[in-house]
Structures are given as C-alpha cells and as structure tokens.
C-alpha cells in the first residue's frame, strides 16, 4: 500500500476543464486518517460535491 504523510497543512489541487458553458457538479470521496505522535484515529471516508458554474 502506498501511504503518504503530510504535516500541519496540505492542499490538493485538480484542474477541471469543461467542454462548454454548462452548469454541473463534481463529486467524489476521499479516504483519510489523522495521527499524532501517540495514536491514530480510525480511517474515515468523506464524500464531497462541488457545483461548477
């Protein structure tokens, strides 16, 4: 399993190109787990939806 580690803050950027001037939604989900120097929270999945106009 490929596991990445980020400290304090991270930004993930995805460029999206639309084929025309249409209103649409982009949706997906992200799996994550948060840890400190002693323990980790259980893995979680967060769904999202972004309106593109």
N, C-alpha and C positions, 0 to 999 in steps of 0.2 A: 504494500500500500504506500503510495506517495503522500506524505504528510508535510504540509508547510506550516511554519511557525512565524507569527507576526507579533511584535510587542508594541504596546501603547495604542497605536493607531495605524490603520491601513485603508487605502481607497482602492476599490476595484472598478475599472472603467471599461465599458463596452461601447463601441461606436456602432450605431444602427443607421442604415441608410434605407429610406422608404422609396418605393418605385413611383410614387406620385403624392399629391397632396390629399392624403386620406387620414381620417382620424382612426386610430387603432389602439390596442392595448398590448403591452409586452408583459408577459407573466413568466414566472419560473419559481424556483426554490433554491435555497442554499442550506447546506449542512455545515454545522459548526460545533465547536466545543471550546469552552473557556477554562483556562487553568491559571493558578497562581503558583507560588513556589512550594506549596504543600499538597494541593489537591486539584482535581478537575471536576467540573460539572458534567453531568451526563450529556452525550451528544444530543443535539436538537436540530430540527428542520424548520425553516421559516419560509413560508410562501410569500410571494410579492406580486404585485400588479402595478404597472405604470402606464398612465394614459399619455399617448403621444398625439399631439395636435398639430 
